[in-house]
Amino acid sequence: MTRIFAKTLAVLTVLLVVNAAQGQDKVPLKTQLPRPLFVGTPVPLNVSNLEHPAKGKRPDFLVPAGTKNLAKDKKVTASDNSPIVGTLDMMTDGDKDGSEGSWVELGPGKQWAQIDLARSANIYAVLVWHFHSQARVYRDVVVQVSDDPTFRSGVATIFNNDFHNELGLGMGKDLNYIETYEGKLIDAKGAKGRYVRLYSNGNTANKLNDYIEVEVWGKPAA
């Protein structure tokens, strides 16, 4: 009995040490936020499954030490090759300002934009700024990760609020949200892939699809 207890205690000690080391290896994700462009969060009409607006500053989100924004200046492609406003490279140029001339606008209806990280990575968070000079909700937002540029295999869905499967990617359970200057932080839970694809289907102000900036926080895969 004593030997069994000693062995059990030794195993527990090792687990505690490992957990402590892992905890020390996590650091808060730090990104530069743009200036707020509107005050308050009026609730858009006719939007169900809407998350409650956050009060105060967003809590720290912990990521492994050494995590970086892998999307900066990376190549962007999209379902709309001729954006109505701006150019696709604006999605990863580092400019998060919400004023005129800071976003790319894709056509109406169902559209996607895709970032090539140049190599496979373990992704811990995706930050998305669609539009933040006005309180809006973008519809049917889905974010996926894959090593396949066509997204026909090895696809991990890290966010999906398409409740009625309008995009044909499956019914989502995540909540709709109001756009703010803080952007939407999505927990990617270490999903592995080289490509990040973001879908949307218009918004509460119009049928168009906008992107100011997308950050993909992760570390190159071993």
QUIDA-V103495 format. One record per residue. PHI is phi as a letter, one per 20 degrees, with the letter a starting at -180 (NA if undefined). BURIAL is b if it has 9 or more other C-alpha atoms within 8 Angstrom, else e. D_CENTER is the distance of its C-alpha to the mean C-alpha in whole Angstrom. Layout:
((PHI | BURIAL | D_CENTER) (PHI | BURIAL | D_CENTER))
//
This chain:
((NA | e | 51) (f | e | 51) (f | e | 49) (f | e | 47) (f | e | 46) (f | e | 46) (f | e | 43) (f | e | 41) (f | e | 41) (f | e | 40) (f | e | 37) (f | e | 36) (f | e | 36) (f | e | 35) (f | e | 32) (f | e | 32) (f | e | 32) (f | e | 29) (f | e | 27) (f | e | 28) (f | e | 27) (f | e | 23) (f | e | 23) (f | e | 24) (e | e | 22) (e | b | 19) (c | b | 18) (f | e | 16) (f | e | 13) (d | e | 15) (c | e | 13) (e | e | 15) (e | e | 15) (f | b | 17) (f | e | 20) (f | b | 19) (d | b | 21) (b | e | 22) (d | e | 23) (n | e | 23) (c | e | 21) (f | e | 23) (e | e | 22) (f | b | 22) (f | e | 24) (l | e | 24) (c | e | 21) (e | e | 21) (l | e | 19) (e | b | 17) (f | e | 16) (f | e | 18) (g | e | 18) (f | e | 17) (d | e | 20) (n | e | 20) (f | e | 18) (f | e | 15) (f | e | 16) (g | e | 15) (d | e | 13) (e | e | 15) (c | b | 14) (g | e | 17) (g | e | 19) (n | e | 18) (f | b | 15) (c | e | 14) (f | b | 12) (e | b | 13) (e | b | 11) (g | b | 14) (m | e | 17) (e | b | 16) (f | b | 17) (c | b | 15) (c | b | 17) (b | b | 17) (f | e | 19) (d | b | 20) (f | e | 22) (c | e | 24) (g | b | 21) (f | e | 23) (c | e | 22) (m | b | 21) (c | e | 20) (f | b | 17) (f | b | 17) (f | b | 16) (f | b | 13) (c | b | 13) (e | b | 16) (n | b | 15) (e | b | 16) (d | b | 14) (f | e | 18) (e | b | 18) (e | e | 21) (g | e | 23) (n | e | 22) (d | b | 19) (c | b | 17) (d | b | 17) (c | b | 18) (e | b | 18) (f | b | 21) (f | b | 21) (n | b | 20) (f | b | 18) (b | b | 16) (c | b | 14) (c | b | 13) (c | b | 12) (d | b | 12) (e | b | 15) (f | b | 14) (n | e | 18) (b | e | 18) (f | b | 17) (b | b | 15) (e | b | 14) (d | b | 10) (d | b | 9) (b | b | 6) (c | b | 3) (d | b | 4) (c | b | 5) (d | b | 9) (e | b | 11) (a | b | 14) (b | b | 15) (e | b | 19) (b | e | 20) (f | b | 18) (c | b | 17) (c | b | 15) (e | b | 13) (e | b | 15) (l | b | 14) (e | b | 10) (c | b | 9) (c | b | 7) (c | b | 9) (c | b | 10) (a | b | 14) (e | b | 17) (d | b | 19) (f | e | 18) (e | e | 19) (l | b | 17) (d | e | 20) (b | e | 20) (l | e | 18) (e | b | 15) (d | e | 13) (e | b | 11) (d | b | 8) (b | b | 8) (b | b | 11) (d | b | 13) (e | b | 15) (f | b | 18) (d | e | 21) (l | b | 19) (f | e | 20) (e | e | 18) (m | e | 20) (d | e | 17) (o | e | 18) (f | b | 18) (e | b | 15) (c | e | 15) (f | e | 12) (e | e | 14) (f | b | 14) (b | b | 13) (e | b | 14) (f | b | 13) (b | b | 14) (f | b | 14) (f | e | 12) (m | b | 9) (e | b | 6) (e | e | 5) (d | b | 4) (f | e | 7) (e | b | 7) (l | e | 11) (m | b | 12) (g | b | 12) (d | b | 14) (r | b | 14) (e | b | 15) (d | b | 13) (c | b | 9) (d | b | 10) (c | b | 8) (d | b | 11) (b | b | 13) (b | b | 16) (m | b | 18) (b | b | 17) (f | b | 20) (e | e | 22) (a | e | 22) (e | b | 21) (e | b | 19) (c | b | 16) (d | b | 15) (b | b | 12) (e | b | 13) (b | b | 10) (c | b | 7) (d | b | 7) (c | b | 7) (e | b | 9) (a | b | 12) (c | b | 15) (g | e | 17) (f | e | 19) (f | e | 22))
//
